[in-house]
């Protein structure tokens, strides 16, 4: 037996996934600026690591958005 989807739930999930992706992209923009400012300083490695981490997060959030759009 299959139950009907909860009204609006899929839209909420898609909206949340899109918002989180947008937030991660905004964070990436900030971290790019920080990484550029940290170039040649003792903070360079830390800034690069933070930027790499958010890039991985964006890839996973993009995949999640695709899955929610496909209804998977």
N, C-alpha and C positions, 0 to 999 in steps of 0.2 A: 504494500500500500504506500502510495506516495502522497505526501502532504503538500498543499499549495504553499508557495513562498509567502512569507510574512509581507504584507503590503509595505512598500517603501524600504524594506531592509536592504535589498540589493542596491538601491540608489544611495542609501546611507553608506554602505561599504565602499561603493565606487567613489563617492564624494570624499570620504575619509582617506582613501588610498591616494586620490589626486592631490588632496591638501598636503599629505605627508610628503609626497614627491616634490611638490612646490616648495615646501619648507626645506627639504634637503638640498634642492637646487639653490635656494637663497643662501643657505649655510655654505655651500660650495663657493659661491661668489665671494663671500666674506673671507673664507679660508684661502682663496687664491690671492686676495689682496694681502692677507697676513703672510703667506708664504713668500710673496714677492718682497715684502718689507723685511722679512727675516733672512733673505738671501745674504750669505756671507757672515752671518752672526751665529752665536752659539745656539740660537733657537731654530735654526734652519731645519735640522733633522726632525724636531718635534712638529714644526709647521707642516713639513712634507708628509709626515706620518698621519697627521690629522686630515690633511687633504686627501690622501690615499684612502683613508677609512671612509670619508664621506662619498668618495667616488664609487666605492663598492656598495655603499648604502643606496646610492642613486640607481645603480644597476638593478639591485634587488627590488627597489620600489617601482621602477619602470616595469619590471616583470609582473609585479603584483597588480599594477594598474591594468595591464593587458589581460591578466587572468580574470579580474573582476569585470572587465568589459565583455569578455567572452562568457561570463556566467559560470565559470569553473570553480 
